[in-house]
Structure formats: structure tokens, C-alpha cells
Amino acid sequence: MARHTTWRVGGPAQHFFEPADLDDLMLFLRQLPPDEPLLWLGLGSNLLVRDGGFRGTVIATHPALQKLGLIEPGVIRAEAGVPCARVARFAAQHHLTGAEFLAGIPGTMGGALAMNAGAFGGETWNVVTRVETLDRNGMRHTRTHVEYQIAYRSVRALGVSEEWFVAGHLKLPAGDGAASQQYIKQLLEKRNQTQPTQLPNAGSVFRNPPGDFAARLIEACGLKGARIGAACVSEKHANFIVNAGGARAADIEALMEKVARAVEQQHGVRLMREVHIVGEP
């Protein structure tokens, strides 16, 4: 899994499946044992796979679920494997505004829908009207915003059994496409200036606590540059842990816990992880 995650760490997957398209994925799900552990994978950001790997099936959406288009005026349909940055550019090219923030999310729409990903003050579900999901039996559903409890970096289905997002419908107002493209360029420049984009990382490690910023608390603890093995708290942005070269997943996880412990001891705030951790130690 080190080849499929942005941290470049992680042991092997027991099974790894890349569907040809959505129909192929539906057929595949129908053939799986009902208790098979599943890990849905986009670009591999916001994910730490432990060194012992994942005992189950990894489903890679990025290579296949790539359809992106306008389904009606002002409404974009983006499949789960489409990178968020591509959605932002597509919206601007079609003179739609409000999706520029997606350019700052280093993942796919599937992950953005699953966690209400956000950047630069915007959040995914603020522009989502409908989603398409698949259940364990490979059956397709269309659901609306009201069928989920949406919060900061949290999405919880209400009265729905286990389902996974395969597409989202984004409703956006018309605007100045050239201005949107310029704004996206500015956001990406800001991201490159403030985040360690040149080193393997998974995006923000911790959620921001109410009324504060995780990066501020971590930096106030003097933890910029703190290391365990080749895992290092970024000198550029304290809420990023980078793989400085040859890190193990265990190093990264231990450094997360060290940071969380220090912030709790010094500030009385228990940071909540934004990163999803899976697999065997």
C-alpha cells in the first residue's frame, strides 16, 4: 500500500481491486462475502495504512470512477475517483463559482464526500445537493443532503445501512470563470507557500478544535521538527507530518500520539485525528 498512499508507507493489501467502471464495481460487490472488510481508496491522502497491511479488499476508485460533467445548468456530477482539484478547475471553466476551495484538497471526491473535507474556508457538503452510493449488495442509491448528519470533517448517514459514495452532485451559482481560475491559482500558490507539498504527507493530521487551530497548539508546544524515525512534524506547517525518507507507518502513528499527548498536557486540549488509520501493526 506504500505505492498507493501519499505518505508512501503501508504494508500489503490482502486483495486489491481496480474496477473498470461503475457497473464493474457493482458486479464485484455482489460477489464479495458479506463480511469482507473493505477499504475504499482514492489518491491515498488522509490515510495511514499500518505496516502489517490490510486484511481485506482495497477498492481503488481513482483509475476508473473518473466521469465529470454538467448534468443540468449549474449542477456538476463528479464520480468518486475524480480529484477535487479537477472539479474546481472544471467549475471555473464552466463559469461556476463556489468550488474554488476544492483545489486545496489533496484527494478525490469520494474522500471529500465521506469526511466533508474542506480547505480555505470552504466545505464539500456546502455545495452538495445529492450523492450516489453503493451498498454491500452492489445496489445503487441516490440520496439527498437531509439523509446525512453533516458536521466539521464528519458525515454520518441517518437510518442508512453500510453504503459508500460513488458520485456527488454539486450545485453552484454562475459567476466569472476567469476570476475563479485566478482565485484557484492564488489558493494553490498559498498552499505551496504554507504546506510541505514537496515531501510525502497525508494533509492535515488533526482537526482544528473549536475556536482554535491545531497547528498553533502544536507549534506552541515547540514540536515543529519533532521526529520519530523518519517521521517528522513539518517545519513549514505544524499540523503536517512528513515522511523525511524511509519512515514506517509505526513512526508516523507514534509521532501523532506524541503530538496529541503534548498538546493535551500543555493546553488541556485533546486533538482529534483527521487522518484515517487502518490495518495491522
C-alpha positions as CSV (number, residue, x, y, z in Angstrom):
1,M,0.0,0.0,0.0
2,A,3.0,2.3,0.2
3,R,2.7,2.7,-3.6
4,H,-0.9,3.9,-3.2
5,T,-0.8,6.3,-0.2
6,T,0.6,9.9,-0.2
7,W,2.7,9.2,2.9
8,R,4.4,6.4,0.9
9,V,4.1,3.9,3.8
10,G,1.9,0.9,4.5
11,G,2.1,-2.9,4.3
12,P,0.4,-5.1,1.7
13,A,-3.3,-5.4,1.0
14,Q,-4.7,-8.9,1.0
15,H,-6.8,-8.1,-2.1
16,F,-6.6,-5.1,-4.4
17,F,-9.3,-4.3,-6.9
18,E,-9.5,-1.6,-9.6
19,P,-12.9,-1.6,-11.3
20,A,-13.2,-1.0,-15.0
21,D,-16.2,1.3,-14.4
22,L,-19.2,1.7,-12.0
23,D,-21.0,-1.3,-13.5
24,D,-18.0,-3.5,-12.9
25,L,-17.7,-2.3,-9.3
26,M,-21.4,-3.1,-8.7
27,L,-20.9,-6.6,-10.0
28,F,-17.8,-7.1,-7.9
29,L,-19.6,-6.0,-4.7
30,R,-22.3,-8.6,-5.4
31,Q,-19.7,-11.4,-5.5
32,L,-17.9,-10.5,-2.2
33,P,-18.6,-12.2,1.1
34,P,-21.0,-10.0,3.2
35,D,-18.4,-9.7,6.0
36,E,-15.4,-8.9,3.8
37,P,-13.5,-5.9,5.2
38,L,-13.4,-3.1,2.6
39,L,-11.1,-0.1,2.3
40,W,-12.1,2.5,-0.3
41,L,-9.1,4.2,-1.8
42,G,-8.8,7.4,-3.8
43,L,-5.5,9.2,-4.1
44,G,-4.4,7.8,-0.7
45,S,-4.3,11.1,1.2
46,N,-5.7,11.4,4.7
47,L,-4.9,7.7,5.2
48,L,-2.3,5.7,7.2
49,V,-2.1,2.0,6.4
50,R,-0.1,0.3,9.1
51,D,3.0,-1.7,8.4
52,G,1.2,-5.1,8.7
53,G,-1.1,-4.2,5.8
54,F,-4.8,-4.5,5.3
55,R,-6.6,-7.8,5.8
56,G,-9.4,-7.5,3.4
57,T,-10.1,-5.9,0.0
58,V,-8.9,-2.5,-1.1
59,I,-11.1,-0.9,-3.8
60,A,-9.3,1.8,-5.8
61,T,-11.8,4.3,-7.3
62,H,-9.3,6.8,-8.8
63,P,-8.4,4.9,-12.0
64,A,-12.0,4.2,-13.1
65,L,-14.6,6.4,-11.5
66,Q,-13.5,9.5,-13.4
67,K,-16.6,10.8,-15.0
68,L,-17.1,14.5,-14.6
69,G,-19.7,16.7,-16.3
70,L,-22.7,19.0,-16.2
71,I,-26.0,17.2,-15.8
72,E,-28.1,20.4,-15.8
73,P,-27.4,24.1,-15.7
74,G,-25.3,24.8,-12.6
75,V,-25.1,21.2,-11.4
76,I,-21.9,19.2,-11.7
77,R,-21.8,15.4,-11.3
78,A,-18.4,14.1,-10.2
79,E,-17.6,10.5,-9.6
80,A,-15.7,9.3,-6.5
81,G,-12.3,8.9,-8.3
82,V,-12.2,12.5,-9.7
83,P,-9.5,14.6,-7.9
84,C,-11.0,17.5,-6.1
85,A,-8.7,20.0,-7.8
86,R,-10.0,18.8,-11.2
87,V,-13.6,19.5,-10.0
88,A,-12.5,23.1,-9.0
89,R,-11.0,23.7,-12.4
90,F,-14.0,22.2,-14.3
91,A,-16.3,24.5,-12.4
92,A,-14.3,27.6,-13.2
93,Q,-14.0,26.6,-16.9
94,H,-17.8,26.5,-17.0
95,H,-18.2,29.8,-15.2
96,L,-19.5,28.4,-12.0
97,T,-18.3,29.7,-8.6
98,G,-18.1,28.3,-5.1
99,A,-16.0,25.3,-5.8
100,E,-12.6,27.0,-5.8
101,F,-11.7,25.7,-2.3
102,L,-11.7,22.1,-3.7
103,A,-8.3,22.9,-5.3
104,G,-6.8,22.9,-1.9
105,I,-8.0,19.3,-1.0
106,P,-5.3,16.7,-2.0
107,G,-7.8,13.9,-2.6
108,T,-10.7,12.7,-4.6
109,M,-14.4,13.5,-4.4
110,G,-15.2,10.1,-2.7
111,G,-13.0,11.0,0.2
112,A,-14.2,14.6,0.3
113,L,-17.8,13.4,0.5
114,A,-17.0,10.8,3.2
115,M,-15.4,13.3,5.6
116,N,-16.8,16.7,4.5
117,A,-13.3,17.7,3.5
118,G,-12.6,21.4,3.4
119,A,-9.9,24.0,2.7
120,F,-9.5,27.8,2.7
121,G,-12.9,28.2,4.5
122,G,-15.0,26.0,2.2
123,E,-16.5,22.6,3.0
124,T,-17.6,19.9,0.5
125,W,-21.2,19.4,1.7
126,N,-21.9,23.1,1.5
127,V,-22.2,22.7,-2.3
128,V,-23.6,19.1,-2.5
129,T,-27.2,18.5,-3.2
130,R,-27.3,14.8,-3.9
131,V,-25.0,11.8,-3.7
132,E,-24.9,8.4,-5.4
133,T,-24.0,5.4,-3.2
134,L,-23.4,1.7,-3.5
135,D,-24.4,-0.8,-0.8
136,R,-22.9,-4.2,0.1
137,N,-25.1,-5.9,-2.5
138,G,-23.9,-3.6,-5.3
139,M,-27.2,-1.8,-5.4
140,R,-27.1,1.9,-6.4
141,H,-28.9,4.6,-4.4
142,T,-29.4,8.4,-4.8
143,R,-29.6,10.2,-1.5
144,T,-30.1,13.9,-0.6
145,H,-28.3,16.2,1.9
146,V,-31.1,15.7,4.5
147,E,-30.3,12.0,4.8
148,Y,-26.9,12.7,6.5
149,Q,-25.8,14.5,9.6
150,I,-23.1,16.8,8.4
151,A,-20.6,18.5,10.7
152,Y,-17.0,19.6,10.6
153,R,-15.0,16.8,9.0
154,S,-17.8,14.4,9.8
155,V,-20.6,12.8,7.7
156,R,-23.0,10.3,9.3
157,A,-25.8,8.6,7.4
158,L,-29.2,8.7,9.1
159,G,-31.1,5.4,9.1
160,V,-29.0,4.0,6.3
161,S,-27.1,0.7,6.3
162,E,-23.5,0.5,5.1
163,E,-23.0,2.4,1.9
164,W,-20.2,4.1,0.0
165,F,-20.2,7.3,-2.1
166,V,-19.6,6.8,-5.8
167,A,-20.6,10.3,-7.1
168,G,-21.7,13.7,-5.9
169,H,-23.9,16.3,-7.4
170,L,-22.6,19.9,-6.8
171,K,-24.9,22.9,-7.3
172,L,-23.0,26.1,-8.0
173,P,-24.0,29.6,-8.9
174,A,-23.0,31.2,-12.2
175,G,-20.1,33.7,-12.0
176,D,-16.9,34.9,-13.5
177,G,-14.9,31.9,-14.7
178,A,-11.7,33.9,-15.3
179,A,-11.9,35.3,-11.7
180,S,-12.4,31.8,-10.4
181,Q,-9.4,30.5,-12.2
182,Q,-7.3,33.3,-10.9
183,Y,-8.6,32.6,-7.4
184,I,-7.7,28.9,-7.7
185,K,-4.2,29.9,-8.8
186,Q,-3.8,32.1,-5.7
187,L,-5.1,29.3,-3.4
188,L,-2.6,26.8,-4.9
189,E,0.3,29.3,-4.5
190,K,-0.7,29.9,-0.9
191,R,-0.9,26.1,-0.3
192,N,2.6,25.7,-1.7
193,Q,4.0,28.5,0.4
194,T,2.4,27.3,3.7
195,Q,2.3,23.5,3.3
196,P,5.1,20.9,2.8
197,T,3.9,19.9,-0.6
198,Q,7.4,18.7,-1.7
199,L,7.6,15.9,0.9
200,P,5.3,12.8,1.3
201,N,2.4,13.8,3.6
202,A,-1.3,13.0,4.1
203,G,-2.7,16.5,4.5
204,S,-3.7,17.9,7.9
205,V,-3.2,15.3,10.6
206,F,-5.6,16.7,13.3
207,R,-8.9,18.5,13.2
208,N,-8.9,22.1,14.3
209,P,-10.5,22.3,17.8
210,P,-13.4,24.7,18.3
211,G,-12.2,28.3,18.1
212,D,-8.5,27.4,17.6
213,F,-6.1,25.8,15.2
214,A,-4.3,22.5,15.7
215,A,-1.2,23.9,14.0
216,R,-1.0,26.8,16.5
217,L,-1.3,24.5,19.5
218,I,1.4,22.1,18.2
219,E,3.8,24.9,17.4
220,A,3.2,26.4,20.8
221,C,4.4,23.1,22.3
222,G,7.7,23.6,20.4
223,L,7.1,20.5,18.3
224,K,8.0,21.8,14.8
225,G,10.7,19.5,13.6
226,A,10.0,16.8,16.2
227,R,10.9,13.3,14.9
228,I,10.4,9.6,15.5
229,G,12.4,7.7,13.0
230,A,12.0,9.4,9.6
231,A,8.6,10.8,10.5
232,C,8.8,14.5,11.2
233,V,6.5,17.3,12.2
234,S,6.8,19.8,9.3
235,E,8.8,22.9,9.9
236,K,6.6,24.6,7.4
237,H,3.2,23.7,8.9
238,A,2.9,22.1,12.4
239,N,-0.3,20.2,11.5
240,F,1.5,18.2,8.9
241,I,3.7,15.1,9.5
242,V,6.1,14.4,6.6
243,N,8.0,11.3,5.6
244,A,11.5,12.5,5.5
245,G,12.7,9.4,3.8
246,G,12.2,5.8,4.8
247,A,9.6,6.3,7.5
248,R,7.4,3.4,8.7
249,A,3.7,3.7,9.4
250,A,4.5,2.9,13.1
251,D,6.8,6.0,13.2
252,I,4.1,8.3,11.9
253,E,1.4,6.9,14.3
254,A,3.8,7.2,17.3
255,L,4.5,10.8,16.4
256,M,0.8,11.5,16.1
257,E,0.3,10.2,19.6
258,K,3.3,12.1,20.9
259,V,2.0,15.4,19.5
260,A,-1.6,14.8,20.8
261,R,-0.2,13.9,24.3
262,A,2.0,17.1,24.4
263,V,-0.9,19.4,23.4
264,E,-3.2,17.8,25.9
265,Q,-0.6,18.1,28.7
266,Q,0.3,21.7,27.9
267,H,-3.0,23.2,26.7
268,G,-5.7,20.8,28.1
269,V,-7.0,20.1,24.5
270,R,-7.2,16.6,23.2
271,L,-6.7,16.8,19.4
272,M,-8.9,14.6,17.3
273,R,-7.2,12.9,14.3
274,E,-8.4,13.8,10.8
275,V,-6.3,11.0,9.3
276,H,-7.9,7.6,9.0
277,I,-5.8,4.7,10.3
278,V,-6.4,1.2,9.1
279,G,-4.6,-2.2,9.1
280,E,-2.5,-4.4,11.2
281,P,0.5,-3.2,13.2
